[in-house]
């Protein structure tokens, strides 16, 4: 039995998107692929409200996180840590020999612009890494306000992990002045894993031109050379062609009515939050910073999340236990991408039935 996925990723993939990936294969150095690449880039730009360079990488999101560190840091990284995945930025930086200083928050708390401002004012940093939507805690930090703070420091570039936020929350990349923002296809893009995408500003390329040892696979200048240099609409290495096409199609669907797409995510998040509170649970994120793509619920009722998920599995559903140290202390219900309000209601009705709520 297939279990409908209400987990933070991989998410459900519609038959329509599966069909998109079943197109005949083409050569990755052919004009046919160049058309697919251009089609994907043009539609992704619409969803992100940007004219910036779109970097398409055949990798998980972690690959383009590493790409940011390799290409954009010469001096020191300020790593803003609000959970497990923002902690990964620090691990990536140190693994690549970059100096990294952490700005740590208690899990469940959001990053605060004023704290970032104070840290940057001490000097020495040329890159800040933040997670917009922390998948481990369900916290959505105030990205625009953080971007505004970083703009005060002209030598500092902001790199954003929007892995579970991109295509779920409205992010106006150009209007907000975001330098570098990335995500993978297996979250709110509602596609299988295997492809990552980033919007990259001219400032990032200027920085990369001054950085030695950018690596090979994630060399930003090489990506630009193949996509918009001597070549056009190609990638340095073989791309996952079927997913590139499917991403272009998905972005095209979303962009037909973006305001309705964003509003749907607000309504799904509201539904799950209100359900949790009405059943005697609490929300794990601090008030006002709840995610629009997944709800992290504190297990104040002391239920067995594992047992709940086991029973849901028999009915064809799956939600997510707490991440890492939050296992059984929290549980997470994802509501992003092509998921709909009726589907979320259906899951909650089944949870109610299993837990004995009327």
C-alpha positions, -999 to 999 in steps of 0.1 A, spaced: 0 0 0 13 34 -9 14 58 21 4 94 13 33 115 26 26 143 51 63 143 60 87 172 54 102 155 23 102 137 1 66 148 -4 38 134 -25 44 137 -63 13 139 -84 7 116 -114 9 147 -136 45 154 -124 54 117 -127 42 119 -163 64 149 -169 94 129 -160 85 102 -184 94 122 -215 119 106 -239 156 113 -231 177 138 -250 214 145 -252 225 168 -225 247 188 -250 219 190 -275 197 219 -285 168 199 -272 182 200 -237 190 237 -240 153 244 -246 144 223 -215 170 242 -194 158 276 -206 121 266 -200 129 256 -164 150 287 -156 123 311 -170 95 295 -149 115 292 -117 123 329 -120 86 337 -120 80 318 -87 110 335 -71 102 370 -84 137 373 -98 158 380 -128 189 367 -111 210 338 -124 194 304 -117 219 277 -107 205 242 -114 225 215 -97 221 177 -99 225 171 -62 206 174 -30 202 209 -14 233 202 7 253 204 -25 244 240 -32 249 248 5 284 236 1 286 255 -32 278 287 -13 305 282 13 331 272 -13 324 302 -36 314 330 -13 336 329 18 372 343 19 373 354 55 348 340 80 312 327 81 286 338 106 264 307 109 230 314 124 219 281 140 182 276 149 180 238 145 196 207 129 197 220 93 211 254 101 238 236 122 247 218 89 259 251 75 285 252 103 296 216 96 300 223 59 320 255 65 345 238 89 347 207 67 359 229 39 385 247 60 365 279 64 364 298 97 329 297 111 314 314 142 280 303 154 251 324 165 231 298 184 194 298 194 174 274 215 155 250 192 121 264 186 133 300 186 137 320 154 167 340 143 165 377 152 177 404 129 190 425 158 213 397 170 227 392 135 233 430 134 253 429 166 274 400 154 282 416 121 291 449 137 321 431 154 336 428 119 356 400 102 327 383 85 321 381 47 293 355 46 262 349 67 243 316 64 207 313 76 179 288 73 146 305 63 124 276 73 140 252 98 126 218 89 136 202 123 116 227 144 90 242 121 103 277 127 102 303 100 126 331 106 119 367 94 139 365 61 132 400 48 141 417 81 173 396 82 181 406 46 176 443 54 201 440 83 228 423 62 225 450 36 241 474 61 273 455 56 284 459 19 312 433 22 289 406 36 269 382 15 238 364 27 232 328 18 198 314 25 187 277 29 151 279 18 149 241 14 114 237 29 103 273 24 109 280 -13 77 275 -33 56 274 -1 61 310 12 63 341 -10 99 351 -14 106 382 -34 142 376 -42 149 408 -62 128 432 -42 143 419 -9 178 419 -23 187 383 -15 222 373 -27 219 335 -27 189 313 -19 186 276 -25 162 247 -22 157 211 -34 129 197 -55 117 172 -29 100 197 -6 75 224 -17 83 219 -54 65 185 -50 90 166 -71 113 136 -63 147 144 -48 178 147 -69 178 183 -81 187 216 -63 181 251 -75 195 285 -64 190 322 -73 224 339 -74 232 376 -75 259 394 -94 276 401 -61 281 364 -56 299 361 -89 321 390 -81 330 373 -48 336 340 -64 360 356 -89 383 365 -59 381 331 -42 407 304 -48 399 266 -45 362 268 -53 362 231 -59 352 215 -92 316 202 -91 302 232 -73 323 259 -90 299 288 -94 319 304 -122 319 271 -142 281 269 -138 277 304 -152 302 297 -180 280 268 -192 246 284 -186 253 320 -197 289 323 -210 305 307 -240 277 282 -239 241 288 -230 215 268 -211 238 240 -202 255 226 -171 291 217 -165 283 181 -157 254 158 -169 221 171 -154 192 150 -143 173 160 -175 139 145 -165 138 164 -133 149 197 -149 119 194 -172 95 185 -144 107 214 -124 100 238 -153 65 223 -157 58 226 -119 70 262 -118 48 269 -148 18 255 -130 25 275 -98 31 307 -117 -3 307 -133 -18 319 -100 9 326 -75 -12 345 -50 -36 316 -47 -7 292 -43 7 313 -14 -28 317 2 -33 279 1 -2 274 22 -14 299 47 -47 282 50 -32 247 53 -8 259 80 -37 276 99 -58 244 97 -31 222 113 -22 248 139 -58 252 150 -63 215 150 -33 209 172 -43 235 198 -79 223 198 -67 188 207 -47 199 237 -13 200 219 11 230 218 30 243 189 68 239 191 79 272 175 77 304 194 45 323 186 46 343 154 73 323 137 53 292 127 62 276 94 39 277 64 50 244 50 51 221 80 37 223 115 59 210 144 37 200 173 49 195 209 37 162 222 21 176 253 -4 147 254 24 121 257 11 100 228 33 74 211 41 91 178 56 59 165 24 40 173 3 67 157 23 66 126 21 28 125 -17 30 127 -18 57 100 4 35 78 -23 9 78 -47 35 65 -23 47 38 -9 79 55 25 89 70 34 119 91 68 126 107 82 120 142 103 147 158 137 152 143 168 140 162 167 150 198 130 160 194 119 124 185 87 116 204 88 150 220 73 165 188 57 154 156 55 171 123 28 174 97 39 187 63 15 207 41 33 221 11 35 221 -27 7 204 -44 -9 192 -12 -45 205 -8 -67 215 21 -91 185 17 -61 162 18 -49 178 51 -84 176 66 -85 139 56 -53 132 75 -64 150 106 -97 131 106 -78 99 106 -55 111 134 -86 121 154 -101 86 149 -69 68 160 -64 90 190 -101 88 200 -110 125 194 -146 133 183 
